[in-house]
Amino acid sequence: MRSGIVPLALIAVLALKAFTLVTAPGLEGAERLFISVPVLVVGNQAGKIAGASHYVAIQLDRLPQASGPEVQFNEGSRALGRLVGGALSPDWKEAARIAVLAAGRAIHENPRLWRITIKNLSPAYLSDGPSAGAALAVGILAALRGETLLVGRVVTGAIDTNGLILPVGGLPEKIQGAALTGTSTILIPKGQGYTPEWDIRPLAEQLHLTVIEVHTLAEAYEKMTGNTLSPI
């Protein structure tokens, strides 16, 4: 990320909280916002498919002029401390760009006034797939609104520019991975609790997890923050 990014130690303390620095270095008249959001992933660990969770750090600069939306990705840098930003596949990055547009549309704010930098704080070398899209959109909105994500909650799902939460794969593994990190509530795309591939209800009950199906970005935001999403 660019200079002025929040240190990793501060992200650890304010892991789910949005906060603001009034002036962005080198961007006179701009407002800089930070937040980190939890995401769920599925990967190969020692030859076994398994789920895990980590954080994505988001830096958002509100620009004085409409020159965006500029979405950039910090991959491989130690600017946030000892954790290297994991590499991101083209479909992951495209999902992030869609999340930016969905967030802007949800609150009727012009994303051309935004510069967003994303760092994937993951030990994995590469993250792929669109399933972090909903989480990124929720995080961007929480940062813009200065609101806090509820502890112990995570959302997984792709998203489209209209704010619809779209299906993703690997939900049983993601639920198992979430249970290992103290997650209590998982939001999943509507209709994915029971599919021809899986029925996650018995697994969630066994792991003492609450699973909530959401269909829209507004629904996900309300469940992740406890606040109603409305234009600002």
Secondary structure, DSSP 8 states (H G I E B T S, - for coil): --TT---HHHHHHTTTB-EEESSBTTBTT-EEEEEEEEEEEEEEETTEEEEEEEEEEEEEEE-SS----EEEEE-S--TTSSS---EE-HHHHHHHHHHHHHHHHHTT--GGGEEEEEEEE-SSSEE-SSTTHHHHHHHHHHHHHT-B--TTEEE--EE-TT-BEE--S-HHHHHHHHHTTT--EEEEETT-SB-SS-B-HHHHHHTT-EEEEE-BHHHHHHHHHSS-----
